[in-house]
Amino acid sequence: QVQLIESGGGLVQTGDSLRLSCAASGRTFSSYNMGWFRQFPGKEREFVAAVSGSGTRTYYADSVKGRFTISRDNAKLAVYLQMNNLKPEDTAVYYCAASQIILRMVSAYDYWGQGTQVTVSS
């Protein structure tokens, strides 16, 4: 069982940066691949980024590649999403999730946080 709690969301302007954090519980945290997803109003949740359990492999959606960076600190049981050069189209609720397999599909993830709102004003 893994419990996830996101933080770090907020209201920023175009071009600003934000760092989302996801705090996890559970002694098996490093065995889980971690992902960030986002959900726009009225839309399906979509993949943003993922990192392997060791932190050595990362994956990104094309829409955020070069602007967002996912990382993790297994000693602190945390995963992060550094978001730079934010755009209004990045406005969404962001979720972190844990999975035994590393895929971009929502259905592959077993545990989810409650989400944190990111709003980028133009």
N, C-alpha and C positions, 0 to 999 in steps of 0.2 A: 504494500500500500504506500502510495506517495501522495502527499498533500502539497499543493502549490499555491503560492500567494504572490501575485504580481504587484508591483508598485512603480512609481516614477512617471506615470502619465500626467498630462496636463494640457494647458492651452499655450501654444507658442505661435510665433509668426513664421511666415515663409522664409526658409533659409536657416532657421535656428536648428539647434540640436537638442536631443533628449536621450537619456539613458534609462531604459526600462530594466528593472530587476525582477527576478523570480526566485523567491526563497522556497526551498524544498525541505520536506521532512523525510526521514527514512534513511536507514543505514546503507541501503543499496543504491543510493543516488547515482554513483558512478557507473552502474550497470545499465542505466537508462540513457538512450538518446533523447535529446531535448529539442523541442521545436518552438518557434513562435509563429502564431497565426494571427490574422486580423479579420474583422468582420465589419463590413459596411452596412448601413441601415437597409434592411430589406434584401440583403444579399447573403449568399452562402459564405461560410468561413473559408478563408483562403490561406494557403501556405506563404510564409514570409522567409523563414530561415530555419536551419536545423544544424545541430552540432552532435557529433558522436560522443559516446560515453567518456572517451579519453580526451576529447577536445581537439583531436588532431585533424578531423575531417569536418568541413563546413559546407553548407549548401544554401543557395539563395534563390529567391524568385528573381526573374529578370527585371522586374519593376523596381527592385531595391538594390540590385547588385551595384557595388561601388559607392553606395551611400550608407548602407546598414552593415553592421558587423555584429555577429553573434559570438559569444564567448562563454566560458563556464569556469567556475572555481569549485572543484570537487571538495576541497577542504572546507569551504564555506557553505557547501550545499546550495550553490546559487548559479543561475544562468542569467546572462545579460544580453540586451540588444541595444547597441549604440546606434542611434539614428541621427545622421547628419544631413544637412541640406534638405530639410523637410519641406514637403509640398502640400498644398491643400488636399490633394488626392490621397495623401497618407492618413487623412482623418478617418479614424476607425476605433473600434474596441480591439485591443491587443490581448491575446491570450498566450500563455506558455503551456506546454503540454509535454508529457513524458511518454516514451514509446520503447518497446523492446527491440523494434526494428526501425531503421532510419529510412523513412519515406516521406513524400510530400503530401500524402493523403491524410485527411482528417480522420478517417476510419482506422488508421494505423496506430493512433495514439490512445493510450489507456486512461491517462489521468490529465485533468485540466484544471487550470486556475479559474478564478472568477472573472478575470479580465480587468483591464485598466484602459480608461478612455484617453485617446490622444486626439487633440484638435489642433489643426494648423490653419491659422487665419491668413487670408491673402492681403 
